[in-house]
Amino acid sequence: MKYLALLLPLLLVGCVQREMLITSTPPDADVWVNEQWHGKTPFRLPFKHYGTFSVRLEKRGYYPLYIKEPLAAPFYQRIGPDLLAEAVVPATIHDRRELHYVMQPVTQSDEIAEIMDRAETMVAHSSPLLERRRTYDEQRQEREVPFLPEKNPSRAEKRGRTAPNETVREAPDRLPDVEDAGGN
């Protein structure tokens, strides 16, 4: 009997179940939450922690949606009341967040017209840049001095390890001393 009195508080412990219900217009859109695919709308997703969730919806024929959805903790999940909600109240508390998104349809004429406008704008902006680049490259080639081999061949060249026109820089015989940060 004494042990039953000790176990009784453990049986009365409650908990909080958190879930988000993601719906969309139109239905059957693919759902990604925090870059993980979870299924199609409508979709229920249990979660453990509150915060900002990255939600992405995609469906063929509709523009994709990218949303940063903040889910703030309710008052009973703040420090202090959370002890009562999860350990003392002998019931399960359901925190259900309903998130509904409306997707915009893509019309083919809009998409083609937009692409053509962007292409024409890019050509108009890039033509002067390409002409300036060609002029710069031509001027640089005119200024370049042909490679002249060094008068003194390197040790590697003397040993026959490099081509005659190729120069090899030798490592210094001694590296400079580096002082300690403490000055010792």
N, C-alpha and C positions, 0 to 999 in steps of 0.2 A: 504494500500500500504506500509505503514511504517512497519507493522508486517511481510509482505511478504519478505521484505529485511532482516529482522532478521532471518527468517526461512530458507532462501535460503542457507546459509552456512551449516546448518544441513542436508539438502538434498544432499549436495555434499560430505559428509563424506565418505571415503573409509574404507576398512578393509583388513586384510590379512587372507586368508584361508590356513591352513596347513593340509597336509595329507601325509601319507606314503602308498605306494603301495608295498605290499609284494608278491613276486612271488617265485616259486621254480621249480626245475627240480627234480623229477616229480611233476606235478600239484596235487591238491587235498590233500596237506599235512595239518594237523591240525596246527593252528597258536595260540601261546600264546604270549601275549605282557604284560610284567610286571606281570607275573603269572596269567593272566586272559585269558581264552580261548575266541577267537574272531571269529573263523570260519575256513574255508579252503582256501588255496591259489588258485588263485590270490585273494588278499584281500585288500581293501582300508580302512584305519583307519585314521579318522581325529584326530588331537592332538592340544593342546593349548600351550604347553610349550616345548622348546628345552631342550636337555639334553641327557643322556644315557638311552637307552631303552633295557630291557632284552627281547630278542626274542628267542622263542623256537619253533622248527618245528619237528613234528613227523608224521611218516607214516609207516604202517605195511610193513615189508620187507626192511626197510632202517634204517640206524643208525640215532638216533635223533641228532638234531643240537641245541646247546646252544650258543647264540651269545650275547655279550654286544655291542649294536650298538649306537655309539655316533652320535647325530644329532646336529651339530653346527648351531647357528643362522646366517643367512646371514647378510651382512652389513646393510641392511635397517631395521633390527630388533635389532640393537644395540642401546644403550641409545643415544638419540639425533635424529638420522634419523628415529627411530621408530615413533616419533610424526608426522613427515611428511608422512610416509607410511600409518599410520592408521587414522590420523585425517584430513590431508590437501588434499592428493591426492584423487580426486573424482572417484576412480575406485577400483575394488576388485583385490588385488594381490594374485595370487595362488602360494604357495610354495609346490611343489609336490616332495617328495623324493621317488625314486624307489630303492627298496632293493630286490636283486635277490640272491637266495641261491641254491647251487647244493648239493643234498643229495646223500650219498654213499650207494649202495645196500649192504645188508647183505647176504652172501652166507652161507648156512647151514653148509657146511664143515668147513668154517673158524670159525664159532661160536662154533661148537662142539670141534674142535681141540684146540681152545683157552681156552675153559672151562677145558678140560682135562689137558692141560699144567699147568694151574693155580692150579688145584686140586693136581697134582703131586708135584708141588713146595711147596704148603702149607703142605702136608704130610711130605715132606723131611725136612722142616724147623721146624715143630712142634714136631717131634719124640724126638729129644734131649731135647727139653724144657719140654715135658711131663715126660720124665725119670728123669730129674733133680727135677721136682716138686714132683714126687712120693717119691724120696729119701729124700727131704726136709721135707715132711709131716711125713714120718716114723721117722726121727730123732727128730722132734718136739714132736711127741707122746711119744717117749721114755723119753724125758726130762721133760715132764709135771709131776707136783707133784699133787697127789690126794688132793681134797679139804678137809681141816681140819676145823671143826667149831671153832669159837672163844670161849675162856674160859668164858668170861663174856657175857651172853645173853643180847641182846638189850631190850629196853623198850617194843618195839612192840612184840618181842618174848615172853616176860613175860606176856603180855596181851593175847597171843594166836593168834595174827594176822598173823604170818608168820610160815612157816614150820620150823622145828628145824634146818635143814641144811642151811637154807637161812639166809644171813646176811643183815641187813638193816643199812645203815649209817644214823646217826642222824644229823639233822641240828645243827649248832653251836648255843649256847645260845645267843650269841651276835655277830653281824656282825661287822667287822672292820670299823672304821670311815674313811670316804673319805673326803679329804681336797678339798676345792674349788680351781678352777684354779687361782683365784686372790690371794690366800694365806690368806683369811679372816677366 
